């Protein structure tokens, strides 16, 4: 790419090509990776502002788990998928993405973890995440078709890794939460399920072979809720265990997962690239010269290319681009000829990735709910760890 091509002129070229549209229902088949960060809601329930929809599909059925990473609460598991809705998706104003599918379980908004017996959320509203002495979301790892959440709990900042998983047993769905907790200096409690008289959760049996499940009633804003929880003892050794949710009364023992072995990156999710030839300006004598770089409009992942930000890597021949719908693409071959421009999908599932910055060749993306720092751990050209660089911001279910 000619040195005369400035950042401003590159934007003009990108805007021209970005005006091309995908089919009107493109978001229904959009590959958002294992996790999509969205504001989500189900029916008349209060929206989850820092939602994470985790794809847990099996060969038999689409299954999704929905977390609130502002509190690290598991809120819903459904036999279905996230239904993208709102201005970035179907163009509608007012509203957010929906929790789709038949309800398997739901759980309430009391604290997910506590170092004492206080389960009440101290916030008047959830525009901001919980303070870090309660829980702090650090990011999520992608490993093959699985997702592993990473967060800390309590004033002791105990490191927690959590991986949701599903399988079928005797024709019925089993939902499993695998945990691995690093050394803990004092006991902590984990909420397994929270229910109230208004919940529509089907009859679920909880299976906890490593900890006894206890229960108690909590009054939260005049509403009576029952929580079921486990006590996790203090230990100077890592602790691995699981909680299973099933309609079956009996389950075989499930093998514990070594979650730390899944933090180094898995198989490449998006191996296909899009190769295009650019077009150099025909008149070099113009005062303002624009070289055109065609975009990966037609790509195998049903990603709608509406670039919102870009930045160059240190070598000057590669650049990273973020899209409104949460992708990050890397373009290489930005040389003097532009004859071999190659587009590679690097990340997906970020909430409205409207800004991007590269520092020391590491990509930072500004989304609606946080700044995400992306790490390609196994050097396969795709992000394996979506680190929460900072989420100390206020967000709502609307445009802010």
C-alpha positions, -999 to 999 in steps of 0.1 A, spaced: 0 0 0 14 34 -10 26 55 19 4 84 7 -26 64 18 -35 81 51 -59 68 78 -85 93 66 -84 81 30 -86 45 41 -118 53 60 -133 68 28 -126 36 9 -140 14 37 -172 34 39 -178 30 2 -176 -8 4 -194 -11 38 -226 3 23 -232 -31 7 -258 -51 26 -263 -86 37 -296 -104 33 -322 -91 57 -321 -121 80 -284 -126 82 -283 -124 120 -303 -157 123 -274 -177 110 -246 -155 123 -217 -174 138 -210 -154 170 -185 -179 184 -191 -197 216 -202 -166 235 -221 -134 226 -220 -104 248 -255 -87 247 -281 -70 267 -307 -98 269 -341 -104 284 -369 -130 286 -405 -119 286 -412 -92 311 -382 -100 332 -356 -73 339 -330 -73 312 -295 -86 319 -273 -57 311 -240 -75 310 -253 -107 295 -233 -135 280 -251 -161 259 -231 -193 258 -238 -217 230 -240 -253 243 -256 -270 213 -257 -307 210 -264 -329 180 -300 -332 193 -309 -296 202 -298 -260 204 -291 -252 241 -279 -219 256 -269 -207 290 -273 -170 299 -250 -154 325 -248 -120 341 -211 -112 343 -217 -81 363 -225 -105 392 -214 -138 377 -249 -151 382 -263 -180 360 -297 -167 351 -312 -190 325 -307 -222 306 -330 -227 276 -335 -252 248 -329 -226 222 -306 -198 211 -302 -161 216 -325 -141 193 -306 -110 181 -328 -79 182 -322 -42 182 -306 -15 161 -273 -34 153 -293 -65 142 -328 -61 127 -327 -23 129 -355 -20 155 -353 8 180 -361 3 217 -355 -32 229 -327 -57 231 -318 -93 222 -340 -120 235 -335 -152 255 -351 -177 231 -362 -213 235 -380 -235 260 -370 -228 296 -349 -254 312 -341 -234 344 -339 -199 357 -323 -184 388 -327 -151 405 -306 -120 411 -294 -125 447 -256 -127 450 -240 -157 433 -211 -159 458 -206 -147 493 -179 -150 520 -206 -147 547 -244 -152 549 -253 -119 532 -268 -128 498 -284 -94 492 -270 -73 462 -258 -40 476 -265 -21 444 -297 0 440 -296 -10 403 -272 -30 381 -261 -3 358 -226 -9 371 -210 -43 379 -207 -54 415 -177 -40 434 -146 -61 431 -147 -73 468 -178 -92 458 -169 -106 424 -149 -95 394 -153 -108 359 -118 -111 343 -127 -126 310 -136 -157 290 -116 -183 272 -126 -201 240 -116 -237 237 -129 -257 207 -167 -255 212 -164 -246 249 -162 -214 269 -145 -210 303 -153 -179 324 -126 -165 346 -134 -143 376 -124 -136 412 -146 -139 443 -146 -120 476 -121 -98 494 -96 -127 491 -99 -125 453 -101 -163 449 -95 -173 413 -124 -191 398 -128 -208 364 -162 -220 354 -172 -240 323 -209 -248 314 -216 -280 295 -246 -301 284 -252 -337 274 -282 -360 272 -289 -388 297 -318 -412 290 -332 -388 265 -332 -358 288 -309 -327 290 -283 -325 317 -267 -291 323 -234 -291 342 -213 -263 357 -177 -273 361 -156 -253 385 -119 -250 393 -110 -228 422 -74 -218 431 -63 -216 468 -88 -200 491 -78 -184 524 -113 -186 539 -146 -205 532 -169 -192 505 -205 -200 495 -218 -206 460 -254 -202 451 -265 -232 430 -301 -221 424 -325 -194 434 -362 -197 430 -394 -179 440 -431 -187 437 -433 -168 404 -406 -189 387 -415 -211 358 -385 -235 362 -394 -271 355 -387 -297 382 -350 -298 384 -329 -322 405 -295 -308 417 -266 -332 417 -236 -322 438 -214 -352 446 -186 -332 463 -206 -308 484 -238 -310 504 -265 -287 491 -281 -265 517 -311 -242 514 -325 -211 531 -351 -185 525 -341 -149 518 -364 -118 517 -353 -95 489 -373 -63 485 -403 -79 501 -401 -109 478 -394 -143 493 -368 -164 475 -354 -198 483 -317 -203 476 -298 -236 474 -261 -233 479 -229 -251 488 -201 -243 512 -166 -244 498 -139 -248 525 -107 -229 527 -78 -247 511 -43 -241 500 -48 -265 471 -69 -260 440 -104 -275 442 -123 -290 412 -159 -300 413 -192 -297 394 -229 -291 399 -253 -309 376 -289 -298 369 -312 -325 355 -348 -337 353 -334 -372 361 -333 -382 397 -302 -404 391 -271 -395 372 -238 -414 366 -208 -398 381 -195 -371 357 -158 -368 352 -143 -336 366 -128 -313 340 -92 -299 342 -102 -264 332 -66 -250 334 -57 -274 305 -82 -256 283 -67 -221 287 -40 -223 259 -63 -222 229 -81 -249 210 -86 -257 173 -90 -229 148 -127 -219 146 -125 -197 114 -98 -212 92 -112 -198 59 -99 -165 48 -112 -140 22 -86 -130 -4 -92 -99 -25 -72 -76 -47 -72 -39 -40 -72 -11 -65 -45 17 -66 -55 52 -74 -52 58 -112 -39 94 -109 -10 100 -87 -10 137 -93 -42 143 -74 -38 162 -41 -58 136 -23 -53 101 -34 -74 71 -24 -64 34 -29 -94 11 -25 -93 -20 -3 -123 -43 -9 -139 -57 22 -149 -93 30 -186 -87 24 -191 -122 12 -177 -143 40 -184 -179 52 -195 -168 86 -226 -147 77 -209 -117 93 -222 -83 82 -193 -61 76 -200 -26 90 -166 -15 102 -166 10 131 -129 13 139 -95 3 127 -59 6 137 -25 -6 122 -1 -31 137 35 -20 141 47 -36 108 24 -13 88 12 -41 65 -16 -53 87 -45 -37 103 -73 -47 127 -110 -37 121 -140 -39 144 -176 -43 133 -208 -30 149 -220 -65 155 -189 -75 175 -164 -90 151 -127 -82 148 -111 -89 114 -74 -86 105 -63 -75 70 -28 -84 58 -11 -77 26 -15 -39 29 16 -33 8 26 -12 -22 5 -33 -47 -26 -43 -27 -29 -74 -49 -30 -99 -21 -52 -85 6 -62 -113 30 -90 -110 56 -90 -133 86 -117 -133 113 -100 -128 146 -128 -125 172 -165 -123 175 -193 -119 201 -183 -85 215 -211 -62 224 -211 -34 198 -174 -32 190 -173 5 180 -137 13 187 -104 -4 184 -68 4 194 -36 -16 190 -10 -12 217 23 -32 215 5 -53 188 -22 -63 212 -58 -55 202 -81 -35 225 -118 -32 216 -143 -7 231 -177 -23 234 -209 -13 251 -202 -31 283 -164 -31 286 -130 -26 270 -118 -61 258 -82 -70 254 -78 -99 230 -51 -126 233 -41 -151 206 -25 -176 230 -17 -204 205 -8 -180 176 -34 -195 152 -47 -160 141 -77 -161 164 -83 -147 199 -85 -174 226 -89 -151 256 -113 -122 257 -99 -103 287 -120 -78 306 -95 -49 305 -120 -26 322 -158 -26 327 -162 2 353 -188 19 332 -225 25 335 -247 9 309 -285 6 304 -308 -15 282 -311 14 258 -284 31 237 -261 40 265 
